[in-house]
Structures are given as structure tokens and as C-alpha cells.
Amino acid sequence: MKKNIIVTIVIIIVIAIIAAAFYWFYLKPQTQIEEEILPEGGGILPTMSGLPSPSAPSESGLSAGEGGGEQPILRSLVNKDVLAFWPSATSSLQYLTQEGLFEINYLESPVKEQKKDLGVNFSNVLSVEPSVKGKVLIKYVATGATKPAYSILDIKTGEIKNLDTYIKSATWSPDGETLLYYYSDSPLYYQENFKESSYLAQLDKNLANRKILLNFKAASDINLLWPAANTAYILQKPSGLAETTILAFDVKNKIFTPFVSGNGLIIKWDNQGKYGLLFSVEPNTQKPKLELINSDDVILAEIPNVTLPEKCVFANNRPIVYCSIFVNPTFTGIWPDTYYIGTASFDELIYEINLETMEAKLLNDTLFKIDDIRISADDQYLFFFDNKTKTLYSLSLPKEKEVTPSVSPTVTPITSPHTTSPASSGLPEKSTATTTP
């Protein structure tokens, strides 16, 4: 009897060992492979039919499928380390490098560079913001300096004017007539009998006629946005580690109101302040999400394939946004912190998204890592800098009648976490966009 019990126990142990080995050496690797292909937090948007076959850009800058005249044309404009760029006229593009300012006609073939003499070179450009009045606000760190500074470049004349070094953040008004800025001369350490000054103020486009709007002191670094006529936004440096609040500022009545709170907040608006892309992360899981919102913070849709708002650009004259979407990202660590310190990097594909139908269309099948993306005033071309190849590209855009995706996401109404009753305001209810393969 005892012998039978011992044999039974041995058999059970052997079966358990075989089952454990089967799981460890077969099932677990398969699970890991599947997780690598389809990680939580993102994937590839549906591939549309009628696209050119995968290929790298050719020397001529033309993508496959050009002969039909219906496919977007990808063209290499400049192959050098471009610090910043912007459309400067109907068919011209200006850009900064370590060597100075250059201008090209992006319709010419081949492209011919024309150097503009500024009398100063920018070595570390943080951001540029062109106005509709032909002025470019440049934020940079000068050689030997430890803090950012601002200068304004006149596109037509090439003249540069430096702003006060105590201006911590600045932005243009939608009509380009006014510069809104935050000034603070608060010292790093206590100084006896020193009277500090901190305020929000305006200058005209010629940097004259200063008007102080409000005296206040920001607790940390801030960023200013002014997308709509009477509403500007004040943002803190984004981090998934702490909750922050984006403030809306009524420029006319000089009133602050909380707009949205959350972790890792980044927002980008269209040129009318009607549509916004809001990036945030869940505080507990650190899972990023990207939402389409309106000026009342009503969530119009959740975009299932996450990217950063800075990798998107809104069309000027129609409800479309172009985004460089992460391909199969694995969102580990703290976001967006890990991206900005350079420990997370993914390949990207460029998509066109209709903001009214939430239909998505793949524009080109080339993989990029885009640092900046802009659009021509007539919505005919995208311009972007690819950090993989150190190349400034143009991509022609399909005409409006050609925007017909073969696969489209579905839009399902859900409850908005930001505003409890969107329907009561007469605005579109929140929806979530989900891709249908």
C-alpha cells in the first residue's frame, strides 16, 4: 500500500515538472513575443489600401507611386542638422543651423540654399514660433549661458531684436499683433533690500507699448500659449511624477481659471483655439493617453494610437490634423519625462486624421523619428525634420476631395472625465475613436 502511494506521488511530481517545463520553455516565450508585437498603450494604425510599397526616399526625393499623381510625394530638401525651421513665404522655407540662417524655395529642383547674414549664430535652439505678421519668436540658450533667452527675427529684413533676459516665457497673439510674456527678476537666493518684480505683460509686434496685465509670481517654469482671441493658457513643465494644472487666462478681463489638471500635461491647439490635443498620463499606471478636446475642455475623442502633441500639426483651413504616430511603442518609465531625457525612442509613421469623422489615413510608409513638423499656409505641404537621417523633408498633401480613407475608426460616445455634462452646453459629446482593422 505504501509503495503504491509513493509511486503515485512520484508520478504527480514528474507530471508537475513536465508541465512547469512546458510553460517555462514554450508558453512564456510565446507570451513575451506577443507582448512585444502588441504592447499596452499603442500600436499601428490601420494600413490603408492604395499606398506605395515600403521604400526609403530616393535620391530624387520622390516616393513610389508618384506616377499616378494621387499619392503624397516625399522629398528630401536639406541633409544637415537643422536646429529649427518655418515656412516664410508662399513657396519658401527658412531654417537655422550651426552655420546661420538659410532660405530655400521648396518647389525648386534641385533646391538652392541662400544664406542670410544675421550677425549671430544660434547653437542651442529650444523652440521657434512664427507669427502671421512675419516675425519669429526664437527661444534658445546662448553659448556659455545656463538659462534660456528670447530673440525676435523679422523674416523679411533679417533683423534680430533681443528680449529682456528676465522674460521667462512668451508667445504671439493669434493675429500676430501682440506679444504676451511673463517677466520675473526673482533672484535665486535672498538679497537684502531687493524688490523683485513678476508680472504678465504685453508688447506690440515691434516690441513697444508695454502693458502690464497682471502682477503674479509663478512657482515654477511656465509656458504660454495664445491660440484664441481672448484666451491664453499657462502651462507648467510637463512631468508624469506630479499633478499640474493648466490655467486659462482671460486676456480681456484679466482672470485666471483652472482649465484641466493631471499628470504629464501637454497641450497643442489649432490656429483658432477650437481643437486641442491633450496628452496626459494615468498617475497610478503611468499609461499615456492622447485626447482631442475643445475650448471648453470637452473631450471629443480619445486617439488610441498615442504620440506627443508636438509631433502633430493642424491644417490651417480645414478640420484635419497630421500626426507622426509612434509605431508599437512600449511605454515604460515615467512619461513624458523618459522621452525628453532621451531614454525612449520609437519609429513613427505620418497619418492624416479628420477631426470631424476621426477617420485616419496613412500618408507615407517611410519610418521616421520626427523632431518638428509644420504645414504650409495653403495646406499643400508638410515639412518635418527626421532625426534618424538628419534630413529636412517636404511631403505634398492630397487635395480635400481625395481625403477618403479605406478603413476608418468608429466613434462611440462615452462619459467625459473632464466635464460632467457636455451635452448641456450644446457641444459635441465626448467620443472615443477606435480603429477597426
C-alpha positions in Angstrom: 0.0 0.0 0.0 2.8 2.4 1.0 4.6 1.5 -2.2 1.6 2.5 -4.3 1.3 5.8 -2.6 5.0 6.5 -3.2 4.7 5.7 -6.9 1.6 7.9 -7.2 3.4 10.8 -5.5 6.4 10.3 -7.8 4.2 10.3 -10.9 2.4 13.5 -9.8 5.8 15.2 -9.2 7.1 14.2 -12.6 3.9 15.5 -14.3 4.2 18.8 -12.4 7.8 19.1 -13.6 6.9 18.4 -17.2 4.0 21.0 -17.0 6.3 23.6 -15.5 9.0 23.0 -18.1 6.4 23.2 -20.9 5.2 26.6 -19.6 8.6 28.0 -19.0 10.2 27.0 -22.3 7.3 27.2 -24.6 4.2 29.2 -23.4 6.1 32.0 -21.7 8.4 32.9 -24.6 5.3 32.9 -26.9 3.5 35.3 -24.5 6.6 37.6 -24.4 6.7 37.7 -28.2 3.0 38.6 -28.4 3.6 41.4 -25.8 6.5 42.8 -27.9 4.3 42.9 -31.0 1.3 44.4 -29.4 2.4 46.3 -26.3 -0.1 48.0 -24.0 -0.6 51.7 -24.8 -0.4 51.7 -28.6 0.1 50.0 -31.9 0.0 50.7 -35.6 -3.0 52.5 -37.0 -4.8 50.5 -39.8 -2.9 50.4 -43.0 -4.8 52.0 -45.9 -5.1 50.5 -49.4 -3.6 52.2 -52.4 -0.3 53.1 -50.6 3.1 52.8 -52.3 5.1 49.7 -51.3 7.6 50.2 -48.4 10.7 52.0 -49.6 13.2 54.5 -48.4 13.2 58.0 -50.0 15.1 58.1 -53.3 17.8 60.5 -54.3 15.3 62.5 -56.3 13.2 62.8 -53.2 10.2 61.2 -54.8 8.2 58.3 -53.2 7.0 55.3 -55.1 3.6 55.7 -56.7 4.3 59.2 -57.9 3.4 58.4 -61.5 -0.3 58.3 -60.7 -0.2 61.8 -59.3 -2.5 60.9 -56.4 0.0 59.8 -53.8 1.7 62.3 -51.5 5.3 63.0 -52.7 8.1 62.8 -50.1 11.1 64.9 -51.0 14.4 65.5 -49.3 15.1 69.2 -49.1 18.2 69.6 -46.9 20.5 67.0 -45.4 22.1 68.6 -42.4 21.5 69.1 -38.7 18.7 71.7 -38.8 18.0 73.4 -35.4 14.7 74.9 -36.4 12.6 75.8 -39.5 9.4 77.6 -40.6 7.6 78.5 -43.8 8.5 82.1 -44.6 6.5 82.8 -47.8 4.3 81.2 -50.4 7.0 78.7 -51.5 10.0 79.4 -49.3 11.3 77.8 -46.1 13.8 79.3 -43.7 15.9 77.2 -41.3 18.6 77.7 -38.7 21.8 75.6 -38.5 25.0 76.0 -36.6 26.3 78.0 -39.6 23.4 80.5 -39.5 20.1 81.2 -41.2 19.2 79.8 -44.7 16.3 80.1 -47.1 15.2 77.8 -49.9 12.4 77.6 -52.4 10.9 74.2 -51.6 9.3 73.9 -55.1 12.6 74.2 -56.9 14.5 71.1 -58.1 17.3 71.0 -57.2 16.9 73.1 -54.1 19.3 76.0 -53.8 20.3 77.4 -50.4 20.6 81.1 -49.8 22.4 82.1 -46.7 21.0 85.1 -44.7 23.5 87.2 -42.7 22.2 87.6 -39.1 25.4 88.7 -37.4 24.8 86.0 -34.8 24.6 82.2 -34.8 22.2 80.1 -32.6 23.8 77.0 -31.2 21.0 75.6 -29.0 17.5 76.4 -30.2 14.8 75.2 -27.9 11.7 76.4 -29.9 10.5 78.8 -32.6 7.1 80.4 -33.0 6.5 82.3 -36.3 3.7 84.8 -36.2 1.3 85.6 -39.1 2.9 89.0 -39.3 6.3 87.7 -40.4 8.1 87.7 -37.0 9.7 84.6 -35.5 10.0 84.2 -31.7 13.1 82.2 -31.0 13.8 80.6 -27.6 17.4 79.5 -27.2 20.3 79.0 -24.8 23.3 81.2 -25.7 26.8 79.8 -25.7 28.1 79.9 -22.1 24.7 80.7 -20.7 22.7 78.5 -18.3 19.2 79.9 -18.8 17.1 80.3 -22.0 16.6 83.7 -23.7 14.4 85.1 -26.4 15.0 86.9 -29.6 12.7 88.0 -32.4 13.6 87.6 -36.1 12.0 89.7 -38.8 11.6 87.2 -41.7 11.6 89.9 -44.4 14.5 92.1 -43.2 16.6 89.5 -41.2 16.7 92.0 -38.3 17.1 90.4 -34.8 15.9 92.0 -31.6 16.7 90.5 -28.2 14.1 90.5 -25.5 14.8 91.3 -21.8 16.8 88.4 -20.2 14.2 88.3 -17.4 11.4 87.3 -19.8 10.8 83.6 -18.9 8.1 82.8 -21.4 6.5 84.4 -24.4 4.0 83.8 -27.2 2.3 85.6 -30.1 -1.4 86.6 -30.2 -3.4 84.8 -32.9 -3.3 87.9 -35.2 0.5 88.4 -34.6 0.0 92.0 -33.4 0.8 91.4 -29.8 3.5 89.5 -27.8 2.3 88.1 -24.4 5.1 87.4 -22.0 5.9 86.5 -18.3 8.6 88.6 -16.7 10.3 87.7 -13.4 13.6 89.1 -12.0 13.3 87.0 -8.8 16.8 86.1 -7.6 18.0 82.6 -6.9 18.9 83.5 -3.4 17.8 86.1 -0.8 19.1 89.6 -1.4 18.6 92.2 1.3 16.6 95.3 0.1 15.9 93.8 -3.3 12.4 94.4 -4.6 11.6 91.7 -7.1 9.1 92.1 -9.9 7.0 89.4 -11.6 4.1 90.0 -14.0 2.3 89.1 -17.1 2.5 91.8 -19.8 2.1 92.6 -23.5 4.2 94.3 -26.2 3.2 95.1 -29.7 4.8 93.3 -32.6 7.5 96.0 -32.8 8.3 95.4 -29.1 6.9 98.8 -28.0 4.0 100.0 -25.9 4.4 97.7 -22.9 1.2 97.0 -21.0 1.3 95.1 -17.6 -1.8 92.9 -17.4 -1.4 91.3 -14.0 1.2 91.1 -11.2 1.8 87.5 -10.2 4.6 85.1 -9.4 4.8 81.6 -10.9 6.0 78.8 -8.6 8.0 77.1 -11.4 8.9 77.3 -15.1 5.9 78.1 -17.2 5.0 78.0 -20.9 2.5 80.4 -22.6 0.1 79.6 -25.4 -2.3 82.1 -27.0 -4.5 80.3 -29.6 -7.8 82.2 -29.4 -8.5 85.9 -29.4 -9.3 86.4 -25.7 -7.9 83.2 -24.1 -4.3 82.3 -23.4 -3.1 79.3 -21.5 -0.4 78.9 -18.8 1.3 75.5 -18.5 4.0 74.2 -16.2 6.8 71.9 -17.4 5.2 68.5 -18.0 6.1 65.6 -15.8 4.4 62.3 -15.1 5.7 62.5 -11.5 3.4 65.3 -10.3 -0.1 66.7 -11.0 -0.2 70.1 -12.5 -3.0 72.4 -13.7 -3.3 74.2 -17.0 -4.7 77.7 -16.4 -6.9 79.6 -18.9 -6.3 83.4 -18.8 -9.0 85.8 -20.0 -6.8 88.4 -21.6 -9.6 91.0 -21.8 -10.9 90.6 -18.2 -7.5 89.6 -16.7 -8.9 86.5 -14.9 -7.3 83.1 -14.3 -9.5 79.9 -14.3 -8.3 76.3 -14.0 -8.7 74.6 -17.3 -7.6 71.0 -16.7 -5.5 69.1 -14.1 -3.5 65.9 -14.4 -0.1 64.3 -14.7 2.3 64.9 -17.6 0.0 67.5 -19.2 0.9 68.8 -22.7 -1.5 70.6 -25.0 -1.4 71.9 -28.5 -4.1 74.0 -30.2 -5.2 74.7 -33.8 -4.8 78.3 -35.0 -8.3 79.2 -33.9 -8.3 77.6 -30.5 -11.2 75.4 -31.5 -9.5 72.0 -31.4 -6.7 70.9 -29.0 -4.6 67.8 -28.5 -4.2 67.0 -24.8 -1.5 64.5 -23.7 -1.6 63.1 -20.1 -0.7 60.0 -18.1 -2.6 58.0 -15.6 -1.0 58.8 -12.2 -1.1 55.2 -10.9 -0.2 53.2 -14.1 1.8 55.9 -15.9 -0.2 54.9 -19.1 -0.2 57.8 -21.6 -3.3 58.9 -23.5 -4.0 61.5 -26.2 -7.3 63.2 -26.4 -9.0 65.6 -28.8 -10.7 68.4 -26.8 -12.4 71.7 -27.5 -12.0 75.1 -25.8 -14.5 74.1 -23.0 -12.3 71.0 -22.2 -15.0 68.7 -23.5 -13.3 65.5 -24.8 -14.4 65.0 -28.3 -12.4 61.8 -28.9 -9.7 59.6 -27.5 -7.0 58.9 -30.0 -6.0 55.2 -29.5 -2.5 55.4 -31.0 -0.5 57.7 -28.8 2.0 60.3 -29.8 3.1 63.6 -28.3 1.2 66.8 -29.4 4.4 68.4 -30.6 4.6 65.7 -33.3 1.3 66.9 -34.7 0.3 69.9 -36.8 -3.2 71.2 -37.5 -4.3 72.2 -41.0 -4.9 76.0 -41.3 -8.1 75.9 -43.3 -9.9 72.6 -42.6 -10.6 70.2 -39.7 -7.6 67.9 -40.1 -4.6 67.2 -38.0 -1.4 65.5 -39.3 0.4 63.4 -36.7 3.6 61.3 -36.6 2.4 58.3 -34.7 4.6 56.0 -32.6 4.9 52.5 -34.1 4.4 49.8 -31.5 5.6 51.9 -28.5 6.4 50.3 -25.1 5.6 53.0 -22.6 7.9 52.1 -19.7 9.2 54.5 -17.0 7.7 58.0 -16.3 6.1 59.8 -19.3 6.8 62.2 -20.9 10.0 62.5 -18.8 11.7 59.5 -20.3 11.1 60.8 -23.8 12.6 64.2 -23.1 15.7 62.9 -21.4 16.3 60.6 -24.4 15.7 57.2 -22.9 12.7 56.3 -25.0 12.6 56.5 -28.8 10.3 54.9 -31.3 9.8 54.8 -35.1 7.0 56.9 -36.4 4.5 56.9 -39.3 2.7 60.0 -40.6 -1.1 60.0 -40.5 -3.8 62.4 -41.6 -6.8 62.4 -39.1 -10.1 64.0 -39.9 -11.3 65.7 -36.7 -15.0 65.6 -37.6 -15.2 61.9 -38.5 -12.0 60.7 -36.7 -11.0 58.8 -39.9 -7.3 58.1 -40.2 -5.2 57.8 -43.4 -1.6 56.7 -43.7 0.2 59.3 -45.9 3.6 57.6 -46.3 5.1 54.2 -45.4 8.6 55.5 -44.5 9.6 55.2 -40.9 10.8 58.5 -39.3 11.8 60.0 -35.9 10.4 63.5 -36.2 11.7 66.4 -34.1 9.4 69.1 -35.5 6.5 69.2 -38.0 4.9 72.2 -39.8 2.5 73.0 -42.6 2.4 75.5 -45.4 -0.1 78.3 -45.2 -2.1 76.8 -48.1 -2.2 73.3 -46.5 -0.5 71.8 -49.6 2.8 70.6 -47.9 4.0 69.2 -44.6 7.6 70.0 -43.5 9.4 68.0 -40.9 12.9 67.2 -39.7 13.8 63.5 -39.4 16.3 62.9 -36.6 17.2 59.4 -37.9 18.7 60.8 -41.2 19.2 64.4 -40.2 17.1 65.4 -43.1 14.5 68.2 -43.6 11.7 66.8 -45.8 8.6 68.1 -47.5 5.5 65.9 -48.1 2.9 67.0 -50.6 -0.7 66.6 -49.2 -3.8 65.2 -51.0 -6.4 67.7 -52.0 -9.6 67.8 -49.9 -11.7 65.7 -52.3 -9.0 63.0 -52.2 -9.2 62.5 -48.4 -11.2 59.2 -48.5 -9.7 56.6 -46.1 -10.4 53.0 -46.9 -10.5 52.0 -43.3 -12.0 54.3 -40.6 -12.2 54.2 -36.8 -15.6 54.1 -35.2 -16.7 56.8 -32.8 -18.5 55.8 -29.6 -20.0 58.3 -27.1 -18.7 57.9 -23.6 -18.7 60.0 -20.4 -16.2 62.7 -20.1 -13.9 62.8 -17.1 -13.1 66.4 -17.5 -16.6 67.8 -17.9 -19.6 66.1 -16.4 -22.3 67.3 -18.8 -21.0 68.2 -22.3 -24.5 67.8 -23.8 -25.9 70.6 -21.6 -23.6 73.1 -23.1 -24.7 72.3 -26.6 -21.2 71.0 -27.5 -20.4 67.6 -29.1 -20.4 64.8 -26.6 -17.2 63.0 -25.8 -16.4 60.0 -28.0 -13.6 57.5 -28.2 -12.0 56.7 -31.6 -11.2 53.0 -32.0 -9.5 51.6 -35.1 -11.3 48.8 -36.9 -8.8 46.5 -38.6 
